[in-house]
């Protein structure tokens, strides 16, 4: 499997399972309706596990433009490969979100709340305050990337398997994403991944879901830009102290 295909499939599976658990919790008449935040955060961590297991041996399993860019800034990943990885991640995220719509098609038809429908696809703030929302996403992404640098270790350099989440195994990253969701996710829904948010938001805009409302494009730039800022800060701090 090529790195491009691995990033696409790994991200697709991650979004299928991650957005899938949100659909199970918030859409009407599902088996998991109203099962709560612990279910969502646990399944999102496990969704990352699946994506990393599949893509790790072939691409390093970045699955996130913030990871790709931070690793490139730190000199652990070739800049020439950044754009293909990010394109693959966005395509995979779109496909994963589309599959969630197919999976929960009947439940989307029964759900009348536009906010719940949108929540399946992308994040949104619990309290809309752009300064606080940006800070939340910056901090969440910083924790993600700064910890990943220390999980991978300073000695790791690009080799046969590209450096990324797959370099350290899926389990440490699963716990990392889980604790970020449990501890820091209550403000914005912890996108911490531009592809995870923007790709499915685009699919929400395109899909013929009755009563879905807007895709909240006025907020959409925050879960794209802020995680990249947090990732850049993490890479810079790592380089300065390592």
ChimeraX attribute file (.defattr): number of C-alpha atoms within 10 A of each C-alpha:
attribute: neighborCount
match mode: 1-to-1
recipient: residues
	/A:1	10
	/A:2	10
	/A:3	21
	/A:4	19
	/A:5	17
	/A:6	27
	/A:7	34
	/A:8	29
	/A:9	24
	/A:10	31
	/A:11	34
	/A:12	27
	/A:13	27
	/A:14	29
	/A:15	32
	/A:16	24
	/A:17	24
	/A:18	26
	/A:19	28
	/A:20	25
	/A:21	24
	/A:22	28
	/A:23	27
	/A:24	22
	/A:25	22
	/A:26	23
	/A:27	26
	/A:28	22
	/A:29	15
	/A:30	15
	/A:31	10
	/A:32	16
	/A:33	15
	/A:34	15
	/A:35	14
	/A:36	12
	/A:37	16
	/A:38	12
	/A:39	15
	/A:40	22
	/A:41	24
	/A:42	19
	/A:43	21
	/A:44	24
	/A:45	24
	/A:46	22
	/A:47	25
	/A:48	28
	/A:49	25
	/A:50	20
	/A:51	27
	/A:52	33
	/A:53	19
	/A:54	21
	/A:55	28
	/A:56	28
	/A:57	21
	/A:58	20
	/A:59	28
	/A:60	27
	/A:61	34
	/A:62	28
	/A:63	35
	/A:64	24
	/A:65	26
	/A:66	28
	/A:67	28
	/A:68	27
	/A:69	25
	/A:70	26
	/A:71	25
	/A:72	19
	/A:73	18
	/A:74	18
	/A:75	14
	/A:76	21
	/A:77	22
	/A:78	16
	/A:79	13
	/A:80	9
	/A:81	14
	/A:82	15
	/A:83	13
	/A:84	12
	/A:85	24
	/A:86	24
	/A:87	16
	/A:88	25
	/A:89	31
	/A:90	25
	/A:91	18
	/A:92	29
	/A:93	36
	/A:94	27
	/A:95	21
	/A:96	29
	/A:97	30
	/A:98	21
	/A:99	19
	/A:100	23
	/A:101	23
	/A:102	11
	/A:103	14
	/A:104	16
	/A:105	12
	/A:106	14
	/A:107	19
	/A:108	25
	/A:109	15
	/A:110	13
	/A:111	19
	/A:112	16
	/A:113	15
	/A:114	16
	/A:115	16
	/A:116	18
	/A:117	27
	/A:118	21
	/A:119	19
	/A:120	25
	/A:121	32
	/A:122	26
	/A:123	24
	/A:124	21
	/A:125	18
	/A:126	12
	/A:127	11
	/A:128	12
	/A:129	10
	/A:130	12
	/A:131	9
	/A:132	14
	/A:133	22
	/A:134	22
	/A:135	19
	/A:136	27
	/A:137	29
	/A:138	26
	/A:139	21
	/A:140	26
	/A:141	29
	/A:142	26
	/A:143	19
	/A:144	23
	/A:145	26
	/A:146	20
	/A:147	17
	/A:148	21
	/A:149	23
	/A:150	11
	/A:151	15
	/A:152	17
	/A:153	13
	/A:154	13
	/A:155	6
	/A:156	13
	/A:157	14
	/A:158	14
	/A:159	9
	/A:160	10
	/A:161	16
	/A:162	22
	/A:163	25
	/A:164	27
	/A:165	31
	/A:166	25
	/A:167	21
	/A:168	17
	/A:169	19
	/A:170	21
	/A:171	17
	/A:172	15
	/A:173	22
	/A:174	21
	/A:175	16
	/A:176	17
	/A:177	24
	/A:178	22
	/A:179	16
	/A:180	20
	/A:181	24
	/A:182	16
	/A:183	12
	/A:184	17
	/A:185	22
	/A:186	15
	/A:187	19
	/A:188	23
	/A:189	22
	/A:190	29
	/A:191	24
	/A:192	36
	/A:193	24
	/A:194	24
	/A:195	27
	/A:196	31
	/A:197	25
	/A:198	23
	/A:199	23
	/A:200	29
	/A:201	25
	/A:202	18
	/A:203	20
	/A:204	25
	/A:205	17
	/A:206	11
	/A:207	11
	/A:208	9
	/A:209	16
	/A:210	13
	/A:211	13
	/A:212	20
	/A:213	15
	/A:214	13
	/A:215	22
	/A:216	15
	/A:217	12
	/A:218	8
	/A:219	15
	/A:220	18
	/A:221	14
	/A:222	25
	/A:223	29
	/A:224	22
	/A:225	17
	/A:226	26
	/A:227	31
	/A:228	26
	/A:229	20
	/A:230	27
	/A:231	30
	/A:232	25
	/A:233	19
	/A:234	27
	/A:235	23
	/A:236	15
	/A:237	14
	/A:238	17
	/A:239	14
	/A:240	8
	/A:241	6
	/A:242	9
